[in-house]
Amino acid sequence: MTPVRRSGPDLTEAIMRTTLELGQELGYAKLSIEAIAARAGVGKHTVYRRWPSKGALLLDSLLSRSASALDYPDTGDLRADLRRQIHEAVGLLAGGPLSPLFKSLVGEAQHDPGVAEALNERFIAPQAAKTVARLEAARDQGRLSPDFDPDLAMAILSGPLYFRLLITGEPLTPEYVDRVLDALFAGMAPRP
């Protein structure tokens, strides 16, 4: 039986799927390009042609599984939309089977400027931009104070979540997300 040769998107998908499988089995620290290549049935040079490091490969692999889940709804209810999107992000970062890999990737970004830049460009900045755009739209529709600062609100929303995720290790629960939103919304309403 002749092996089926994969190329292009099929090969890329197989490598990313293998990365996530091995990452879950071994953890980020023990994950290697060589192990990924061996399990995917490709040479390590095939992997390195697509990704410069295991951090870059892991980022692409994680984002390929989560990008659409983090899109913003626009139901007309800003609070409900923020809540849904933040719950999705928290589930991804702190509650799902891939959350240890996300945490490891954020940790790797502290030591690898390339991973930090890619994480910011491809995950953090786009998610922040979506949130800011959603808040700006609500402000422009008169649902928030005219002097409301969407960038500051984004920092207020994300800071407590990353603090728990990366510093204290306390659980990121739906109730905690709701408390953060309550605190933010207390200061966001239009003033009479």
N, C-alpha and C positions, 0 to 999 in steps of 0.2 A: 504494500500500500504506500503510495507516494504522499508525503506530508503536504498539506495545503499551505501554500505560501500566502502570507498576508502582507499587505502593503498599505501605505497611506493611512487613512482614518481608521481602518480595521486594526492595523498594527498599533497605532497610537492608543486606541481604546483598550486593546489587550494589555499593553504595558501599564496604562493607568489603573486598570482593574486589578492587575497583579500587584501593583504598588500598594493599593488599599488593602488587599487581602493579606499580603505579607506584613504590612505595617500593623494591622490589627493582631496578627499572630505574634510578631516579634517585638513590636514597639519601635518607636522612631530611632532610638539609639542603636539598635542592632540591625536596622534596615540598611541595606547597601545596594548600590547600583548593580553589582555583580550578582547578588541573590535575585534581584528583580529580573535581570536579563536571563538568568538561568531558568527561572520558573516560567517566564514568558516565552522561552524558546528562541531568544534572539541573542546576538552578540552585544557585549556592553557598549561597543562603539555605536551600535544602532540607537541605544538609549541616549548616549552622550551627544549624538548629532541633534537630538530633539531637545534635550534639557542639560544645562551646564552643571547641575548638582542634584542631589537627592531632594534637597529642600524645594528647588524649582519644580521637580517632578511631582513631589507630594502636593504642592500648592495646586498645580494644574489638575491633579487627580481629584483632590477635594472639591475644587471649584466646579469640575465637570459634573459632580453629583449634587451640587447644591444651588447653582446659580438661579434657576427659575423659582425655587422655594423662597428666595430672598427678594423677589420683586414686590414692589409696593402695590397694594390694592388702593383704589380710590372709590370708596363707597359713599363718600360725602360725610362720613363720620370720622373726623381726624383721629380722635382718641382710639376708636376701634381699629382704625388702619394702623396706627403706630403700635398698638398692643399686639395685633396679629403679626406684624413684621418682626417686632422685637422677640416675641415668643418663638417665631421660626428661627431667628438668629441664635437665641439662647439654646434652643433645642439642638441646633447644629453644633454650637461651640461647647456646650456643657452637658448635654443630656443624651445625645445619640451615640451610636456605636463608634462613630468617627471622632468624637470629641477629644479623646486622648491624643489623636494625631493632630488636630487643630491646635491644642495646647502646646504640643511639642514644636509645631511649626512656628508659633508665636515666640516660643523660647529660642528657637534657632535664629530667628530674625534679630535677636539681641546680639548675636555673635557673627552673623554673616550679612554684610551690607547688601549683597545681591538678593538674598531672600527677603530682607527687610524692605528693599525697594519694590520687589515684585509683589510682596504681600500688600504693601500700601497701594501700589498702582492698580492691582487687579482685584483686591477685595475691600480693604478699608476705605480708600478714597471713593470708589464707586458707590459703596453702601452709604457713606456719609453724604455724598451728592444726592442720592435718591431721597434720603431723609430730609435734607435741607430743601430740596425742590418741593417735597410734599408740604413742608411747613411754610415755605414761601407762598405756595398756592393758597393755603388756608388763610394766611395773613392778607394776601391780595383780595380774597373773597370776603374779608371783614370778620372772619371767625377768630382771629387773634388780634391783639393790640397792634396798631400801625407801627409802633416803635419796637415791636418784637424782633429779637435777634436770632434768626434760625441757626446760625453757626454756633452761638453760645448754647442754644437749646440742644444741639447735637452733642456738644461736649458734656452737657449735664446729663443727657440720656445715656451716653456710652460710658462715661467715667465710672459710675457705680457698678456697672456690669463687668467691665474689665478689672476693676479693683477686686471684686469677689472671685472672678475667674482666675486671675493671675497672682494675686497677693494673699488674700485671706483663705482662699479655698472653700469659703462658705458656699452653700448651694445656691444656684441661680434658679429660683422657683418662679412659677407664674405669679404667686402672691408678692414676691419681692419686686418683680417687674411692675406689677400694678401699683405698688407703693411708690416706686420711682416716678411712674407716670402721674400719680396723684400729686406728688410734690411739684413736678414740672407744670402740670395744668393749673395748679393754684396760682401760679404767677403768669400764665399765658393768656388768660381770658382778656377780651377787650375791656378797657376801663370805661365806666359810665361817664 
